[in-house]
Amino acid sequence: MKLPRISSPHPEPPAGISRKAEYLHACQLVWVLARREISAEYKGTVLGRLWSLINPLATIAVFAVIFGVIFRGGVEPGRNSDIDSFALWIGIGVLCWGYLSRVITNGMNTLVGNAGLLTKVYFPRWVLVLASTVAQTFNFLFELLVLLIVTMLMGGPKVLLYVPLLIPILLLSAAFGTGLALLLSVGTVYYRDISHLWGIFTQIWMYASGVVFPLSMLVSAQETLAAKGFNWGGKPLPLDVIFRINPAELILEANRAVFYDYAVAPPEVWLGITIWAVLSLLAGILVFKKASKRIVEEL
């Protein structure tokens, strides 16, 4: 695919190209760049794409040993599946969190990482962020396949009835992550420290999203803190409320409803994910569109 060269720090679409043609060209470019990222991930390895299956299996196995044998944690059995495996419960959280984290982190660094390309040829800058999301989503499908197989082995094939729910969950997760990636990619162009700060924040966010502990454990901690005098207006600190409005926690809860409970997530979970996805994507698009004309100059 041939891209027009640019010589201005404020590149614009070449004259004579309609909006529709530019959009179609951008969509083609998204797929080309996504394929390049997908093929490059395991390039030079002996097992190649098999690593997409081995990695999630290894993740679940590690947590099975740590939390199933060494540190015996626990959650309530699945509502409809009767699965009683803290390791699987955590494995679902870790893999789904990993996808969301990669969408945001990889996407926010695409502009800086492709500075040379952006300063030489013209194409809509958002293409890079979206291509990164497409690539990460493609790779995540293999992890979902592994989760599906493990879940079926532990709880039976009834989970297949709820697999269609993964489509809207995945789309909303991708939309939320892409919106944040667009927003942060602009900030990273102007302030490179944001990338390092985000790495620190991500670690905090992961533990605040219930990746490795259930809500019941947080409620217990909330009561313990209240007994020690840590209150808010005479009441226990609303840790559970903060926890439940966390978009990442809502996404994990929706995925766990499918894979662990063989159930549909509560309406408030769907509503919360949808609101966060729409707000994130709108904010990302608006900020990115406003700043896009100066991105190349700042790079």
N, C-alpha and C positions, 0 to 999 in steps of 0.2 A: 504494500500500500504506500503510494507516494504522498509525502506531506510537503506543503509549500514552505519554502525557506522564509525566514524573517530577518530583518536587519534593524528593527526598531525595538526599544525596550517596552513599547506599548503595542504589541502585536494585535492585529485585528483580522477578521476573516477576509480572505482574498476577495477582491471585487468580482461581482457577477455570480457569486454562489448564494443560492437561496437558503433560507432558514431550514427548509425541509431537507435539502441536499446536505447541509452542514450537519444536521441531526443524524441522518442516516450514515454519513461518513464517520461521525463520532461513535455511533453504536458499533460499527464494524471495527473501529480502532479499539474500543473497549474489549471486544472479544479477542483481537489479535494480541493485545498486551496481556490479557488474562491468560491466554494460552502460553505465552512466553514465560510468564511467572510460574505457571503450573509445571511446565516441562523442565524449568530450571531448578525446581526445588530438589528433585532427586537425581539430577544429572550427575553421572559419574559414579553412582552407587551400584553395587552388584544386584541388590534386591529391587531397586527401583520403586515402582508404585506399591509394591508389597509393604513398604514401610508405612503406608497410609493405614494399613490394617494392623500391622505389628505394634505401632506406637500406642494406639488406644487400648489394645489388649494388654500391653505391658503396664499402662497406667492403671487399669482396673486391677491387674494382678498385684501391683505394688500396694495399692490401697487395701486389697483383700488381706495381704499379709500384715500390714501395719495396724489396720483398724479391726481386722477380723480375728487376728491371732495374738498380736503383741498388746495393743491397746483395744480392749473390747468396748467399743462404743455401741450405741444402739439408737434406732428410730422405730416408730410404730410400723408394723407390717403394712404392705400395700393394701389399699382399700378393696380392690377387686382382684388383685393378683395373688395375694397372700405371700408375696415375696418378703422375706425377712433377712435382708442383707445390708448392713451398714456400709460395707465396702462398695456395693453396687450403687447405693444411694449417693455416696460421695463421688464415685466414678462418674456418674451422670453429671453432677455439679461441676467437677473439674473439667471434663471434656467440653461441656456447653459454655462454661466460663472462658475456657481457652479460646474457643471460636470467637466469642464477642471481643475478647481482649486483642486478638490478632487483627480483627477487622479494624478496630480503632487505631492500634499502635502502628500497624503496617500502613494503613491509609494516611495517617497524619504525617508520615515521613516520606511519602511519595514525591511531593513537590521538591523538597530539598534533595532527595536521592536522585531525581531526574533533572537536576538543574541544567546540565549540559544539553539535554534534549529540548527542554523548554526554551532555551535561548537561541536555538538554531532553527526550529521549525514551528509553524503555527498549528495548533489544534486546541480545542477547548480544554482548559486545564483540569476540569473536574473529571475528565476521562481517566486520568491516572488513579484517582481515588476510587472511582467506581470499578475500574479493572482490578484493583487490589481486592475489593470486596467480592467480586465474582470469583477470583482465584481462591480466596479463602473459603468461600461457600462451597465451591467444588470439592476442595480437599476435605471439608467438614462432612460431606455426604458419606465418605468412607467411614468416618468415625461413627456417624449415625447408624450405618449398616452394622458395624461391630456391636454397638449398643443394642440394636434390634435382635441380633442373633443371641447375645448373652441373655437378654431379657426373656426371649422365647424359651431358652434352655432352662431358665430358672422358674418362669411363671406360666409357660404355655403359650400357644399361638393366639390367644384372645387379644394380645396387644395389637395384632394386625388391624383390628377394628378401629383402633385409635391412631394408626399411622397417618391417615390423611390430615389430622390436626397438626402434624409437624410442618406442613406447608405454610399455613399462616404464621405459625410460631417462628419459622425460619425467616420468612419475609419481613416480619415485624422486627426481629432481632437484627437482620441485615440493615433495615432502614434506620433503626436507632443507632447502630454502630457507624453507618456511613455518615449520618448527620453529624455525629461527634467528630468523626475523622475529617470531614470537610471543615468544620469549625476550627479544630486544632491544627490542621495543616496550614491554615492561614497564619495562625499565631506562631507556628514553628518557623515559618519563613522570616518573620520579623524578629522573633526572639528564640534562638536555638536552645536556650535553657529549658524551654517548655518540654522538650522531648525527655530531658533528664528528670524534671519534676513529675512528669506523667508516669515515669517508671516507678517512682516512689509512691505516688497516689494510687497506682494500680494495685500495689501490694496491700495497701490499706483497704481499698475498695473490695478486693477479693474476700478478705476476711469479714467485711461488713455486709457481704451478700449471701452469707449462709452456704458457702461452697462446701465447708467441712464440718458444719454443725447445724442442728435443727433449731427451729424457733423456740421449742420447749426449753432448750439450754439457755437461750437468751432471756426468756421469762424468768428462769431460775436465778440468773445473774442479776436481773433487775430487782428481784425481791431481796437478794442478798445485799445489794447496794442500798436499798431503801432501809433495811435493818441497821445499816451502819451510818445512817443519817444523810445519805445522798438522795435528796428529794428535789422535786420541781413543783413549787407552789403547794407544798404539803402533800404531794402525791409522788409515787415512784417515778423515776426518770422514764420518759416514754420511749425507751429503746425499741420496744416491739413495734411501735407506730412508725418510727424512723426506718426500721428494718423493712417493714411491709410496703413502704412507698419507694424503696430502692428499686429502680428499673431492672438492674441485674438480678436481684432476688426474685422479682416477678417472672422474669424470663426462665430462670432456673426452676421455679415452681411449676410453670407450665410444662416444661420438658419432663420434670419428675412425675407430673400427673400422668403423662402418657407412658413413660417407660417403667415407672415404679408402681404406680397405682392402677394402671389400666383404666384411666378415668379422664374426664374432661375437667380442666382447671375451673375454679369458680369464676362467675361472671366478672367479679371485681378485679381478678387477675388479668383477664382479657382486656377489660376496659383500661386498666392501668398501663399495660404494655402498649396498647394502641395510642393512648394519649402521649406517652413518652416518645414513641416512635415518630408520631406526627410532629410534635414540638421539636424534637431533635433534628429531624430532616428539614423542616421549614427554617429553623435557625441556621443550620449549616448552609443551606442553599442561599439564603439572604445574605449572610456574611460573606460567603465565598464569592457570590456574584458582585457584591460591592467592592471587594478587594482584588478581584481577579485581574483587573487591568494594570495593577501595580506589582503583581507577583513577580513577573520576569525582571523588572527593574530592581526589586529588592534582592533577588537571587544573585 
